[in-house]
């Protein structure tokens, strides 16, 4: 098994046919076919079902694709490290599917601009899955909210500490949060993430019974519904950073105002530690006044 075979395997999966893959890796189709046959012989399994046109990956082939990507990433990272280029290679990064995603594009673009030899591979999933993937080494780091079940081998470092706001349509006259929560239609953030639990816990603590009219699992959609006058809701500050002040009424949520934290989880001993440190700095800068530096 060599890296040329693995690159050809990935090229076939990416481009769909042996002929297109051959163009991508600058070989003839017959040479690519010979590489795959040699790889199949070494692994002792069929990677492609050749009775179909174009050939389709077998279940073993799909598993081999994941293996190939991981081996090539480690190979590229090792070469970069031996050359002394510590901010290079591929950073395997995960993130929760929430308003945290609003921060990542700008940070990734800045990292790409500062470190042109660095690539980022982003995966979106739930906090528990991401934490497990970091612990197992499938991810170098992940963006997750403050979490109670961080294993001892991992470290979580916040880069954002932001307030939560009660938001209401722009024409709302009442300015007492408790009165609004008890009287107006409420759009509840319903999701299996820490933010939803944080909001529900504070409403319960204040003894308020809300008039729920909708349950929505994305913060952006909630903001849109409130802007159109459907009701009121609670969202984190980052969800409002591109909106003009007059677009919504925003009032502090909680007594005192509740804050939530988002950070990077990584292994305490990580070969990608310096890259993750730089990413943390960039994310804190992107967060502006609510950014948290290490």
Helices and strands as residue ranges (DSSP letters): H 3-15, H 18-25, H 29-43, E 48-49, E 56-57, H 59-82, E 89-96, H 101-114, E 118-125, H 127-136, E 141-145, E 154-169, H 177-183, E 185-189, H 194-205, E 211-216, H 219-227, E 233-236, G 237-240, G 245-247, E 248-252, E 259-267, H 273-286, G 288-290
